[in-house]
């Protein structure tokens, strides 16, 4: 399943935990998610959909809930 989220939460949280897009991509890859810095850039600009499993991995890597990333809390 792919969804378009308001990606400001990913960008905001990434900056808060002091991760570059490249470092975030590397951490995602360690979780088995094949994503590049360019893909994260496109995601943050709203130009790319995010899959359900990517959303879960982003929440784990960034230390926030899925609900937070979806603006549900």
N, C-alpha and C positions, 0 to 999 in steps of 0.2 A: 504494500500500500504506500502511495506517495501523497504527500500533502504539501501545500504551500503555507508556511507559517510566517508570522511577522518576525523576521529574522533579527530584529534589533536586539532581542534578548540574548541570542547567541553572541553577537558582536559585543554587546555591553558586558556580558559575563566573561567573555574571553579576555577583554581588556582589564576587567576587574581582577582577574587571577593572573594577569601579566603574561599572557601567552600570545605569541605571534600566530598568524594564520598557519605558517609552516610548522610551528611547534604543535599546534592543535591537530593538524593533519597527521603528524608523526604519532601523537598519542592515540588518535583514532585508529591508525594503522596497527598499533600494538594491540588494540582490541579486536583486530581482524576486519576492520572496516576499510575498504579500499577507497580512499578519498585523498585528493591533492589540495595543495594550497589554493590553486586556481578554482577548484570546486567550492572551497569554503568562501572565497571571495565572491563567487557568483551567488552562493547561497545567501550571504550577508547583503547582497544587493537586491535580493528578491528575484533573481534571474534563473534560479534552479530550485526544483522541488527537493524535498527531503523525505527519505523513506522512514517507515516506522522504526526499523532497527537502527538507523542512523540517529534518529531522535533519542532513542534510549541510550545509545552510546555517548552522544553529546551530553546528555544529562549526567551520566556517570563520570565522564572525563572532566566536566566543568563543575561537578559537585552541587548540582541543583536538581530539582524535580522536573519531570516531564511537564507537569502542570504549570510550573513556573515558565518554562520555555514556550508553552502554548498560551500564556497570559491568562491562565485560569486561577492563579493565586497572586 
